[in-house]
Amino acid sequence: MGGDDCAEAVGKPIRKERGGDKGVLLFRALKWQDNIYKLGDAVLVWSDESLSKTVHGSQDEPAINDEPRPYVCIIQEIRQQVRGRALAPVEVVGQWMYTVQEILDNRQTLHGFSSSSCSSSLPYSEQELADPRLIFYSFHIDPFDAEAIAGRCTIHVLPRVKGFPNEEESGGFVVHFVYRHMDGRTVAVDDWNRMERWERKEIEAELEATRIRLEKMQREISVKFMNLAQRKRAREEGLERAGI
């Protein structure tokens, strides 16, 4: 069974690893609620407490008013354990992003930061800190049930000096800093001297992907407005010829 009933792996396994009773199969994609999710996709994930509110399809709106807010992660692995002659439910290994509130909570409860210093190292105004689009990149990886996926989302990784892209034009979430969940510190996405080589490589790829995505969006918007202007001009010329 698949589709709306339960999540299912799509295609042939790309490899098999040790684990479980008879190994773990790894896949490139999964299907859940008539949507296909692939490795590298950014997705919204409901917590166990809010799974009953799972939504269908794409959801690029970070703010959900007073509703429970889903987590944000990037799909790194799609796994399914082999149990005898059966397969376990599909599991996803996600790379988790953090909200401002999660960072503040973790700094106090896990890392011993004082309440006054929790947010002092975050170079944002109060208004920016309250922006629901703002999240922090991390290299924290943990598994979760594939059926907790609520939909796709977009993550824009930008240097802090670039600010926030136009919300109406770009949608999605915005990342300026990497959050180190092991010690509670943050590192700017363009502060290469404070990153390991593999971290820098990953962030550079995200920065480039964001640049290409935003440029494409801007071109599409420009074409849209150009077409609207041309249609308006053609209409005005038609009315003029008709003497109206």
C-alpha positions as CSV (number, residue, x, y, z in Angstrom):
1,M,0.0,0.0,0.0
2,G,1.1,3.6,-0.6
3,G,-0.2,7.0,-1.5
4,D,-2.6,8.3,1.2
5,D,-2.4,5.1,3.3
6,C,1.2,5.0,4.2
7,A,4.6,6.3,2.9
8,E,6.4,4.0,0.5
9,A,9.9,4.0,-1.0
10,V,10.0,4.8,-4.7
11,G,12.2,2.9,-7.2
12,K,15.0,0.4,-6.7
13,P,17.3,0.6,-3.6
14,I,20.5,2.5,-4.3
15,R,22.3,0.3,-1.7
16,K,21.9,-1.9,1.3
17,E,23.5,-1.4,4.7
18,R,23.9,-3.5,7.8
19,G,21.3,-3.0,10.5
20,G,18.0,-4.3,11.7
21,D,17.2,-8.0,11.2
22,K,18.3,-8.3,7.6
23,G,19.8,-5.0,6.7
24,V,18.5,-1.5,5.7
25,L,17.6,-0.5,2.2
26,L,18.4,3.1,1.0
27,F,16.3,4.9,-1.6
28,R,16.4,8.1,-3.7
29,A,12.8,9.0,-3.2
30,L,9.6,8.3,-1.3
31,K,5.9,8.8,-1.9
32,W,3.5,10.1,0.7
33,Q,0.0,11.6,0.2
34,D,0.4,11.6,-3.6
35,N,3.6,13.6,-3.4
36,I,7.1,12.5,-4.3
37,Y,10.0,13.6,-2.0
38,K,13.6,13.1,-3.0
39,L,17.0,13.3,-1.4
40,G,18.0,16.9,-0.8
41,D,14.4,18.2,-0.6
42,A,13.6,20.7,2.1
43,V,10.5,19.7,3.9
44,L,8.2,20.6,6.8
45,V,7.8,17.9,9.5
46,W,5.2,17.7,12.1
47,S,6.1,16.6,15.7
48,D,4.3,13.6,17.1
49,E,1.9,15.9,18.9
50,S,0.7,17.6,15.8
51,L,0.6,14.8,13.2
52,S,-3.1,14.9,13.1
53,K,-2.8,18.4,11.5
54,T,-0.7,17.2,8.6
55,V,-1.3,19.1,5.4
56,H,-1.1,18.1,1.8
57,G,1.4,19.3,-0.8
58,S,3.7,22.3,-0.8
59,Q,3.6,24.7,2.1
60,D,6.0,27.7,1.7
61,E,4.3,29.8,4.3
62,P,6.5,29.7,7.5
63,A,3.9,31.4,9.7
64,I,0.9,29.3,10.7
65,N,-0.7,31.8,13.1
66,D,-1.4,30.0,16.4
67,E,-1.3,26.5,14.9
68,P,1.6,24.2,15.9
69,R,4.6,25.1,13.9
70,P,6.3,22.3,11.9
71,Y,10.0,21.7,12.0
72,V,12.2,22.3,8.9
73,C,14.8,19.8,7.6
74,I,16.6,18.6,4.5
75,I,16.1,15.0,3.5
76,Q,19.5,13.2,3.7
77,E,18.5,9.6,3.6
78,I,15.4,7.5,2.9
79,R,15.6,4.2,4.7
80,Q,13.6,1.0,5.1
81,Q,14.6,-1.9,7.4
82,V,14.2,-5.5,6.2
83,R,12.4,-7.5,8.9
84,G,12.3,-11.1,7.9
85,R,10.0,-11.3,4.8
86,A,8.5,-7.8,5.5
87,L,9.7,-4.2,5.3
88,A,9.5,-1.8,8.2
89,P,7.8,1.6,7.7
90,V,9.8,4.1,5.6
91,E,12.1,6.3,7.7
92,V,13.8,9.5,6.8
93,V,17.1,10.9,8.1
94,G,16.8,14.7,8.2
95,Q,19.3,17.5,8.6
96,W,17.5,19.9,11.0
97,M,17.1,23.6,10.9
98,Y,16.5,25.6,14.1
99,T,14.1,28.5,14.9
100,V,15.2,31.4,17.0
101,Q,13.1,30.2,19.9
102,E,14.6,26.7,19.7
103,I,18.1,28.2,19.9
104,L,17.2,30.4,22.9
105,D,15.7,27.5,24.7
106,N,18.6,25.2,24.0
107,R,21.2,27.8,25.1
108,Q,19.6,28.1,28.5
109,T,18.6,24.4,29.1
110,L,21.5,22.6,27.4
111,H,24.5,25.0,27.3
112,G,24.1,27.1,30.4
113,F,23.8,30.5,28.7
114,S,22.4,33.2,31.0
115,S,19.0,34.6,29.9
116,S,20.6,38.0,29.1
117,S,23.3,36.4,26.8
118,C,21.0,34.0,25.0
119,S,20.1,36.4,22.2
120,S,22.9,38.9,22.5
121,S,25.1,37.2,19.9
122,L,22.2,37.2,17.3
123,P,22.7,40.3,15.2
124,Y,19.1,41.0,14.5
125,S,16.6,43.6,15.6
126,E,13.6,42.5,17.6
127,Q,11.4,42.8,14.5
128,E,13.8,40.5,12.6
129,L,13.9,38.0,15.4
130,A,10.2,37.8,15.3
131,D,10.1,37.1,11.5
132,P,8.8,33.5,11.1
133,R,10.9,33.1,8.0
134,L,14.2,33.3,10.0
135,I,15.8,29.9,10.7
136,F,19.3,28.7,11.4
137,Y,21.2,26.0,9.4
138,S,22.7,23.1,11.4
139,F,24.5,19.9,10.8
140,H,22.3,18.1,13.3
141,I,21.0,14.8,11.8
142,D,18.3,12.6,13.2
143,P,15.7,10.1,11.8
144,F,12.0,10.5,11.8
145,D,8.9,8.7,10.4
146,A,8.3,9.6,6.8
147,E,4.6,10.1,7.4
148,A,5.4,13.1,9.6
149,I,6.2,15.1,6.4
150,A,3.8,17.9,5.9
151,G,5.0,19.2,2.6
152,R,7.9,20.9,0.8
153,C,9.4,24.2,1.6
154,T,12.2,26.5,0.4
155,I,15.3,27.4,2.3
156,H,17.2,30.5,1.1
157,V,20.8,30.6,2.5
158,L,22.2,34.1,2.2
159,P,25.0,36.2,3.8
160,R,23.6,38.5,6.5
161,V,24.3,41.6,4.5
162,K,21.8,40.4,1.9
163,G,19.0,40.7,4.4
164,F,15.7,39.1,3.7
165,P,14.5,38.6,0.1
166,N,11.0,40.0,-0.8
167,E,8.5,37.7,0.9
168,E,5.9,38.0,-1.8
169,E,8.4,37.2,-4.5
170,S,10.5,34.4,-2.9
171,G,8.5,32.8,-0.1
172,G,10.2,30.2,2.1
173,F,12.6,30.5,5.0
174,V,15.8,32.5,5.3
175,V,19.2,31.4,6.7
176,H,22.1,33.7,7.6
177,F,23.8,31.7,10.3
178,V,24.8,28.1,11.1
179,Y,23.8,27.0,14.6
180,R,26.2,24.6,16.3
181,H,23.9,22.4,18.3
182,M,26.7,20.8,20.3
183,D,27.8,24.1,22.0
184,G,25.0,26.6,21.2
185,R,27.2,28.9,19.1
186,T,26.4,30.5,15.8
187,V,28.6,31.0,12.8
188,A,27.8,33.3,9.8
189,V,27.3,31.4,6.6
190,D,30.2,33.3,5.0
191,D,32.6,33.0,7.9
192,W,34.8,30.4,6.3
193,N,37.6,30.6,8.9
194,R,35.2,29.2,11.6
195,M,34.1,26.2,9.5
196,E,35.5,22.8,8.7
197,R,36.3,22.2,5.1
198,W,33.4,19.9,4.6
199,E,31.0,22.4,6.3
200,R,32.3,25.2,4.0
201,K,31.7,23.0,0.9
202,E,28.2,22.3,1.9
203,I,27.3,25.9,2.8
204,E,28.9,27.1,-0.4
205,A,26.7,24.8,-2.4
206,E,23.6,26.1,-0.5
207,L,24.7,29.7,-1.2
208,E,25.1,29.0,-4.9
209,A,21.8,27.2,-5.1
210,T,20.0,30.1,-3.4
211,R,21.7,32.6,-5.8
212,I,20.5,30.7,-8.9
213,R,17.0,30.2,-7.4
214,L,16.5,33.9,-6.6
215,E,17.9,35.0,-10.0
216,K,15.5,32.6,-11.7
217,M,12.6,34.0,-9.7
218,Q,13.5,37.5,-10.5
219,R,13.7,36.7,-14.3
220,E,10.3,35.1,-14.1
221,I,8.8,38.1,-12.3
222,S,10.4,40.5,-14.9
223,V,8.9,38.4,-17.8
224,K,5.5,38.4,-16.1
225,F,5.5,42.2,-15.7
226,M,6.8,42.7,-19.2
227,N,4.0,40.6,-20.6
228,L,1.4,42.5,-18.5
229,A,2.8,45.8,-19.8
230,Q,2.7,44.6,-23.4
231,R,-0.9,43.4,-23.0
232,K,-1.9,46.7,-21.5
233,R,-0.2,48.7,-24.3
234,A,-1.9,46.5,-26.9
235,R,-5.2,47.1,-25.3
236,E,-4.7,50.9,-25.2
237,E,-3.6,50.9,-28.8
238,G,-6.7,48.9,-29.7
239,L,-9.0,51.3,-27.9
240,E,-7.2,54.2,-29.6
241,R,-7.8,52.8,-33.0
242,A,-11.4,52.2,-32.2
243,G,-11.7,55.8,-31.2
244,I,-12.7,54.9,-27.7
